[in-house]
Amino acid sequence: MKKKKVRKDTNHTLRRAQHFPVILIAEGLLTGAVGGLIVLLYRMALEYAAQGLDKAIEMAGRTPLYMAGWFAVLLVLAVLTGRLIKWEPMISGSGIPQVEGEIQGKLTQNWKKVLPAKFIGGFLCLLGGLSLGREGPSIQLGAMAGKGISDILDRGRTEEKYLMTCGASAGLSAAFHAPLAGMMFALEEVHKGFTVSILISVMTASVTADYMVSHIIGLEPVFTFQLENVLPQKYYWLLLLLGVILGAAGVFYNWGMLKAQELYKKAACLTATGRLVIAFLSAGLLAVVMPSVLGSGHGLIEDLTAGKILLGTAVLTLVIKFLFSAVSFGSGAPGGIFFPLLILGAFIGGIFAMAAESFLGLDVGYMNNFVLLAMAGFFTAVVRAPLTGIILLFEMSGSVNQMLSLAIVSVSAYIAATLLKSPPIYDSLLERILEGPNQVHERDKKVNQQKVLSDFVIMSGSCVEKRMVREIEWPDNCLLVALLRDGKERIPRGKTILLAGDKITVMTDERSSGYVHDKMEKLCYTSI
């Protein structure tokens, strides 16, 4: 039975948009419940994968025969993961750029294939010990849950984007027991915009997912190390120095991850499965010489904050973990960079604190403070989402006394990375996906001509501020349909002068939505 074509009607799209604030709360609740359940099952599966990895390494260390057997298992895992990626290419890598790209209208994903393939692929990669995180897959799984709900309920593309944002928020919330960070990341990084309707629905989804997961696996924060004291203000100059170091390190990290992808692709003899074989066999070698760097690295944080790792070992661990992360992520394996980069940030902070204790007179009791602060600063430098970084580390650590310190380090790292002209990692990864073969062609085959509504807020100093609507060169295939100012909706006319803070709503067809999104961002957010 065919779906009703009324979904493509312009009047229907506008009428339904008027009720979004109420509709999206209910749908956000449903998306949070479904997305939270999927990510909960994913977290549980990864726990079993981590336990299986530990047992496998223990057995492999007993005899050479067992070690050879483990390498054979890793080859099988690489082949299986390669088959999954060939079946559904959109599961490769983090998953966050794919979600951002679809919300911007630049690509499309098949949720029926992505959900099982990403789930199984992420499990296989963590079972093999690759240095990947659970957050990227969790966000993609949550977003695909939102898209699936939209598809089942026969919603339009505008509503689908909102439900995917809700699902992304639910995914991060469930992955890290961080509902506020999940909400902020979905708005700051994925949706890249704030409106009342999307804010409430995303909050609903995030809290719902967190409640479900917390009810089953408990309320313990991801990182449980103790911060004995608040950092005194006499040490705040060290925070500025740390922020600059983290900004430069974040730029180098982004370069390293992208360079690893390039090196894999330059080897023309390597297929997708061949690249994965290199990553999985690297994990096998490290299982022999340095098993602590395998997997996401949660145990490394516990050892570092407990004072079990000395300066020389910390530097060696940082270097090996970075290189292994590049080998793992560059191979295209399904897994995120979120958690591994937090581990790297923690070690940068730990090394900085150890050096400051030796040469700058820092009290030894403040080392864990710098570990926490560096995690937030490094995340900000890499992802360029400072609010998410601050809130995430606040929620993951359970510490409420470091907000000012977190803000100083994060802003310093953000400024340093921006001045070094390094684009955010997920933007760079999305560009590479879109440059892939047949991406536009495949998307054009799947989209139809539904109408899509998009909201943009006019920033102070942008090129449309204080200009009349008729004076602006609007994108092709774009219609300005609404203007919200001071909480009151107005009908935009040719003589209407746009002001900073105005929220404008434009309509386009689905095929043009990616092009219109980019053009509108330039108009509303830049002065060029």
N, C-alpha and C positions, 0 to 999 in steps of 0.2 A: 504493500500500500504506500503510495507516494505521500510525502509530506506536503502540507498546504503551502501554496506559493504566497500566501498573504504575508509571510515573514519578510518578503522582499519589498513590500509596499512602503513607500516613504511615509505616508500618513500613519501607518501602523507603528513604524519605528519611533516617530516623534511622540505619539500618544503613549506608548509603553515607557518611553524615557521619562515622562512626567511622574511615573509611579516608581521609578528606580529606588528611591530611598527606602521604601517599604519592602518592595519585592526583593531587593538584594540582601536585606537582613535575614529573611527566611532562607534564601538560597545560600547565603554565606554560612548559616548554621548547618545546612545540609552538606555543603562542600567541606566545611571544617570537620564534620563527623566522618565523612567518607575518606577524605584525604588523611585525616589523623589516624584512622584505622589502618589504612594502607601503609603509612610510614611507621606506625607501631609494629606491624608485622615485619617490615623491612629491618627495623632496629633489632628486633628479636632474632631475625635470620642472621644479621651481622654478628650478633653476640655468639651464636653457634659457630659462625665462620671463624671468629677470633679464637674460640676454644679449640676448634678443629686444627687451626694453624699451630697453636701452641703444642698440642699433642703430636702433630706431625713432625714439628721441628725436634721435639724431645726424642721421638723414635728414630728420626733420621740421624741423630747424633750418636746412636748406639753402634751401628755397624755401617761399613761402606755399602753393603747391599741395600739397606734401608734408605740410605741417602740416594742411591741410584733410583730406587723406587719412587722417592719423592720428586726427583727431577722428571721422571716419566709422568707422574701425576700433573706436574706443572705444565708439561707439554700438552696434555689432554685439556687442561683448563684453558690454555691459550687458544687451542683449536675451537673449543666450544664457544668461547667468548667471541672469536673471530666470526664464527657462523652466525651468532646473534647480531653482530654489527652489520654483517652482509644482509641479513634478513631485514633489519631496521637500522639504517645508518644514523638516524637521529638520536640514538642512545649513546653515541660516541662522545667521550669527554664528560664535562661537568653536567650539562643539561640546562644550566642557567642561561647561557647565551641563546639556546634554542627557544626557551620560554620567552625571553625578551624579544627575540626576533618575531615570534608569532604574535605577541601582543602589539608590536609595532606594525604588523601587517606585511612583514617581509618574507615569511616562510610559513609553512604549515606542517603539522605533525599528525600522525595517525595514532590517536590515543589507545586504540584497541591493540596495537602492536607495541607501542612504546611502554605501556604499563608492565606487561609481563617480561619484555626483553630487558628493560632497565633494571627491574627487580632482580632477575636471575643473573644478569651481567655484573651488577654491583656485588652480588653475593659471591660470585666466582672470583672476582678480582680481589676482594678482601680475604677470601679463603686462601688465595695464592700469596698473600702478603704484600701486594702492591701498595705503594705509598699514596693512597687516595682517601678522600673523606666521604662521609655519608650525606653531607648537607646538599651538594649539588643534585645527586639522584633523588634525595627527599623532596627538594623543591620541584624538580621535574615531575616526580610521581604525583605530588599534590596538585600541580597545575594540570596534569593530564586527567586527574580525578575531576577537577572543575570542568574541564572541556567535555569529559564524558557525561557529566550531569547535564551540561548545556545541550549536548547532542540528544540525550535521552528525552529531555523535556522539550526539545524542539525550540530552543531559544535562538535569537538572532546573533549576529557576529558581535554587535556592541556588548550585549549581555555576556556573551562567551568570554570576551576579554576580561570583564570584571570577575567572572567566576574563576578564570585561570589565575588571576591575581590573588583571589581569595585562597585558592588551592596552594599557590606558592607560599603564601603566608602560613598556612596550616602546616605545610611540609617542613619549613624551617623551625616553626614553633615545636612541632612534635619531635624533630630530630635533636634539638638541643635544650628542650624544656625552657624555651625563651619566647613567650608569647609577644612581648613588646618588641623584641628584636625581629621576630617574624613579621609582625605588622610593619615595622619601619623599613625593613629590607624590601618587602614587597612593594611599598610605595616609593621609597627612595631610589631603588635600583631597578626593579622589574617594571613597575608601571610608570615610574618617573613622573608622578603627579599626585596632587592631593585635592580631592573634592569631598564634600560631606558624605555623599552616598557611598563612595568607594571606601572612605575611611571607616565608617561604621560597619560595613559588611566585612571588610578585611579584619577588623578587630574581632568581630563575632566569630569568624572562621578560625582565627588564631587562638583565641581563648578556648573555643570548643575543642580544637585538636589537642591543646595542652592539657585540658581537663581530662580527656580520655586517656592520654598517655600517662599522666601523673597518677591517675586513679589505679592504673594497673602496675606500673613499674616504680612508683614512688616519686617523692618530691626532691630527692637529692640533686643538687646542682651538678653539672658535668665535671667541673673542677672543684675539688673539696679542700684545696690547700688553704692554710690559715694565714691571714694578714694580721700580725700582732699589733702594729701601730700604723697610724696615719702618717704619711710622709710629711715631715716639717717643711715649712716654707723656705728655710735656709737652703734646702736642696733643690728648689724649683729651677735654678739655672741648669741643673743637670737634666731636667726634663726637656728643656729646649734643645740641648745638645743631643739627647737621645732621639728626639723627634726628627732632627736633621739626619741623623744616622739611619733611622728607620725609613725616612723618605727616600734616601739614596738606595738603601737595601731593597725597598719595594720596587723601585725602577729596575734594579738589576734582576730581581726575581721575575718580573714581567718579561724582561728581555730573555731570561733563561728558559722560561716555559715556552715562549714562542720560537726561540731558536731550536729547542729540542724538536718541536714539530717540524721545522724546516729541514733539520738534519735527517729525520726519518724519511721525509718525502723525497729528499734528494737521492736517497738510495733506491734507484729505480728497480733493483732486483727484489725489493721487499714488498710483499703484499700486506694487506691489513693484518692478516694472521701472522705474517712474518714479523711485523713490528711488535705484536703482542708476545710472540715467542721470546724476543729479546728482553722485554720487560719482565716476563714471568721467570725466565732463567736467571736474570739479574737478582730477582727475589730469592731464588734458590741459592745463589752464591753468597748473598748477604746472610742467609739463614745459617751459613757455616761460620762466617767471620764476624758478623755484627748483627745478630737477630733483633736487637733492640730497636732498630730503625724500620723494621717491617710494619706494615699496617698503618693505621692512622697516627700512631705514636702517643696514645694517651698515657701509657706507662712512663714515657720519658718525662712528662710534666711532673708526675708524682716523684720521680727520682730527683729531678732538678730542684724542686721546691723543698724536698726533704734534706737537701744538702749532700746527696750521695754522689753528685757529679762534680768533679774538680774542673778548673779552668781549661787545662789541656784537653781533657776528654770532652768538655762541652764544645770546644772549637771543632774538634774532629767530628763529633756527632752532627753539628750544624752543617758542615761541609758535605758529609756523606748523605744526610737526610735531604739536603737540597738537590744533590746530583741524582739521587734515587727518585725523588719526586719528579724531576724533569724527565727521567727515563720512563717512569710510570705514566705520567700524564701525556707526554709527547707521543706515546704509542697509540693514543686514541682509545685507551681502555675506559669503560664506563665507570666514572668515579669523579669526585670533586677535588678541588684544590683548597677549599675553605679550611678544613680541619688541619691538614698538613701545614698550611701557611701560618696558622695560629701556633703550631709547634715551633716552627722556625722563628717566629716573632718572640716566643717565650725564651728561646735559647739566645737570641740576640740581646734580650733584656737581661738574662742571667749573666752572660759574658760581660756586658757593660757594667753590671753591678759588681761583679768580681774584680774587674779592672779598677772601678771607682773605689772599692774598698782598699785596694793595694796602693793606689797612686793619688787619690783625691780625698781620702779621709771619710768615705761613706761608712756609716755604721752598718755592721754586718746584719743587723736585724731587719734591714729594709730591702733585702734582696728580693723577696717574694713580691714586694710592691712593684719593683721594676720589671719583674717577669710578667705580671698582670698588665702593667701599663704598656709594655712593649708589644704584647699581643694585640691590643687595641690599635696602637699606632701603626704596626706593620699591616694589619688588616686594612686600615684606612689608606695607607700608601698604595697598596696593591689594588684594592677594589674602588677606592675613592668614594666611600660611603661613610663619612665620619660619625653621623648620628647612629647608624646601625652598629658600628664598631664599639662605641661607648656603651650603648644599651646592652649589646650582646655580652660583653665581658662583665658588665655589672650583674646581669642575670645568671650567666654561667658560673660565676665565682661565688655569688651570694653576698658580695661585699658592697655596701652602700656608702662607704666612707672615702672612696677614691674618685668621686665624680669630677672634682676640679682638676685633679692630676690627670685623669683620663682625657679631659677636654684639652688641656695644654699639650699633652703629647700628641693627641690625634690631630689637632689643628696644625701643630708644627710639622708633623709628618705629611699632612695634606699639602701644605704650602710648599714644602721641599720637593715633593714628587711632582707637583704642578709646575713649579719653576724649571724642573728638569725636562718638562714637556713629554712626559710619559702618559699615554692614554690609559684609562682604566682597563684592567685585564679582560673583563667580560665584553667590553666594547670591541677590543681587538680580536677576541675569539669569535664574536658574532660576524665581524667583517670577513674573517677567514672562512667561516661556514658559507656565507653568501657568495664568496668567490669560488666555491666548489663547483664542480661540473653539474650543469643542468638544474641548479637550484631554482632559478627563476622559472625555467621551463616547467619543472615539476609543480611548482606552486600554481602557475597559471592554469595547469590542467585540472587542478583540484578546486579552485575557487569559483564562486558563482557571482552573481551581480547583486547580492544583498547590500543594503545600505548600512553604513557604519558611522556611528557618532563618536567623535573624539573631543575631549575637553583640554583646553590650554589656558594657562594663567599668564597674563601679560606682565612681564617683569619690568621694573624700573630701569629706564635707559635703553629698552629694546627699540628696534627700528619702527615698531607700530605705535609706540606710546605717543599720545597727544596728536595723532593723525586721524583724519576722517576715514571712514570705511572705504569710500569711493576712491581715495588717494592711494590705497594700498594695492600692490600687485599680488593678488591672492593666487594660490596654486591652481592649476587646471583641475577640472573635475571636482571642485570643492565649493560647497555652499555654506555660508555663515548663517546659522539658523537661530542662535540664541546668544544673549549676553546677560551675565549676572554681575550686578554691581551693588555693593552694600546690602547683600541679601535679597535684593529685589531683581526679578527677571525683567529685562527690557527687550523690545523688538529692535534689532540693529537695522539702521537705515543708512543710506549713502552719506548723510550729513552727520551721523553719529561719530563723536570723537572718542577714541579708545583711551583709557587711562590705566596706569599701573594698578594691578590688583584685580582688574576685570577678568572674569572667567568667560571665555567664549567657547561656544560649541559649534563645531563644523561637521557637515555631513559629506560623505563621499561614497563611492562604490567600493566593494571589497578589493577589486583588482588594483585600484589606485591608492589604497590606504597606506601602504608603506611609503610611497612617494610623497603623499600629502603630509604624513606624520613628520618626515624629515624637514620639509619646507616650512611647516607651521612652527616647528621647534626653532628654526633659524629666525623666523619672523618675531616670535613672542619672547625668546630667551636671549637673543644676541642683539648687538648694536650694528652688526654688519648688514 
